[in-house]
Amino acid sequence: MSTQPSQYSPETLALSAGFVPDRETQAMTPPIAMSVNHCFIPEDGSFSAHGIDDLTEAPFLYAGWTNPTVRQLEQRIAALECTDDAYATTTGMAALSAVFFSFLRVGDHLIISDVCYAAVYEMAREILPDYGIEVSTVNLTDLEAVAKAIRPNTRLIHAESPCNPLLRLTDLKQLADLARQHNILLSVDSTFATPVITRPVTLGVDIVVHSLTKFMNGHGDALGGCVVGRKALIAQIRSRAGVYLGATINAHNAWLIMRGIETLYPRMKTMSESALQIARWLEKHPRVKQVNYPGLASHPQYQLAGQQMAHGGGIIVFQTDDMDEIARRFAEDARLFYYAYSIGHQRSLAVLLKTADLMESTYNMTVEQEKEYRDYAGDGLFRLSIGLENPQDLIAELDRLLG
Ligand SMILES: Cc1ncc(COP(=O)(O)O)c(C=O)c1O
C-alpha cells in the first residue's frame, strides 16, 4: 500500500507522503533500513549497473545515493514543498554546500543575502572565492540593488526568508521573477519558515534548502538537511553531492526526522500562536526596546508576511538595554528557556547575538549594510525559539528574567 500524495492536503501529506508499511511484516512504523548495500539483481544479463541513471527507485543499490528510509523522507519533503524531488543530506550546511558545489563553477558569480546564517555567509566569503567563484552580498529586500548586482556570469542567487537572525523577509515571488528574466537559478533557505508557513516553489523559486535539524525534526535529536526542487536539478545535486561530496543523510537520522515531520503542522501552528502572544507581550514590556516578529503589525514587512507566510513562525528577536545582565539571567536563572545556539526544538531556547561580535566574526558589510542591520538589531538581539510550552508560562518566565 502506498499513498497518492497530490490528492491530499499538506497536514495529511506530512503523515502519508512516501509512507509504506513494511511489505513483509506489515509493520506500520517503517523499519530503519540500515543496509549500505542492496544486492544487485541484473536484469539484462550484463551484471553491470552501468547505464542505470535513476538511482533513487527500487531496487536500491547503495546508500550513498539514497536508501529506502531516506527515500521515504525525501518523498515526504518533496510532497510538502509541492515539487518533484528532494535530496536529504547530513546537515543543513551539507545541503547548502551541495547547492553551491553543484551549480557554481570557476568564473561564476553568486549573489547571496547580506544577512544570512553565519556559517553560510562565512563559506561564501571565505571558501567559494578560493574556488574561483565571485560573490556579492546584497540586501535582497532591495530588488533594484539585486538587479544592479547581476552580472553576465551570475549563475545563482541565494536567499533566506525569514533570515537568521534578523527575521527580515525576501519577496520570493518578485525575486524569482527577476532571477527568471536573467536565467539565474534562485535558491532559498526556508529553515525558519518550513513548508507549513511558506512553500517557495509555488512562488517560482527553483531550489529550497532546509536545515532539517531545526523545526522539521523539531526535537533537537538529529542533524539533517535537504535540497528540494525539480527532478532534473535534484538529480544533478544528488549525483555530485551524494557521490563526490559524500553528503547523504544516514537512515537513522532520516527516520527520526521523518517522525518529527509527522507532527510538523500542529507544532508550527502552536509555536506560531504562542510566539505571536509572546511578541505582543514583549512589545509592551518597558525594558524591551524593539521586537521583530513577522506576525506583528510593527514588522517592517508585515504586509509581505501576510502574502507569503501562513503563520509568523516560532522565532522572535528583541533588543533590551543591559543585554549582558539579561543574557546572564537567561543562562543562569531560566527554568523554561535553555540558553543554546539553535532553534526549532520542542523546548524554548534563547541566545544573545551581539552585533559587534557578528560584524567581527562573520559579516563583511559596507557602512550602508551595517546601518540596515542595526535598524533591526541595534547592538544585539535576543533570539527566542519558542517551544511547545504553554505561552503563559513562558511569559511569566520572561517577566521574571527581564525584571
Ligand atoms: C537558516 C539556517 N540554515 C542552515 C543552517 C545550518 O544547519 P545545520 O546546523 O543543520 O548544518 C542553520 C543553522 O542554524 C540555519 O539557521
The ligand as an SDF file (V2000), in Angstrom:
LIG
                    3D

 16 16  0  0  0  0  0  0  0  0999 V2000
   18.8360   29.3150    8.3480 C   0  0  0  0  0  0  0  0  0  0  0  0
   19.8140   28.2100    8.5970 C   0  0  0  0  0  0  0  0  0  0  0  0
   20.2700   27.4950    7.5600 N   0  0  0  0  0  0  0  0  0  0  0  0
   21.1520   26.4900    7.7200 C   0  0  0  0  0  0  0  0  0  0  0  0
   21.6380   26.1740    8.9780 C   0  0  0  0  0  0  0  0  0  0  0  0
   22.6550   25.0640    9.1150 C   0  0  0  0  0  0  0  0  0  0  0  0
   22.0300   23.9220    9.5640 O   0  0  0  0  0  0  0  0  0  0  0  0
   22.8390   22.6740   10.2120 P   0  0  0  0  0  0  0  0  0  0  0  0
   23.1820   23.0730   11.6070 O   0  0  0  0  0  0  0  0  0  0  0  0
   21.8590   21.5690   10.1190 O   0  0  0  0  0  0  0  0  0  0  0  0
   24.0470   22.4690    9.3560 O   0  0  0  0  0  0  0  0  0  0  0  0
   21.1850   26.8930   10.0770 C   0  0  0  0  0  0  0  0  0  0  0  0
   21.6810   26.5570   11.4290 C   0  0  0  0  0  0  0  0  0  0  0  0
   21.3770   27.2350   12.4050 O   0  0  0  0  0  0  0  0  0  0  0  0
   20.2500   27.9400    9.8860 C   0  0  0  0  0  0  0  0  0  0  0  0
   19.7880   28.6850   10.9180 O   0  0  0  0  0  0  0  0  0  0  0  0
  1  2  1  0
  2  3  1  0
  2 15  2  0
  3  4  2  0
  4  5  1  0
  5  6  1  0
  5 12  2  0
  6  7  1  0
  7  8  1  0
  8  9  2  0
  8 10  1  0
  8 11  1  0
 12 13  1  0
 12 15  1  0
 13 14  2  0
 15 16  1  0
M  END
$$$$
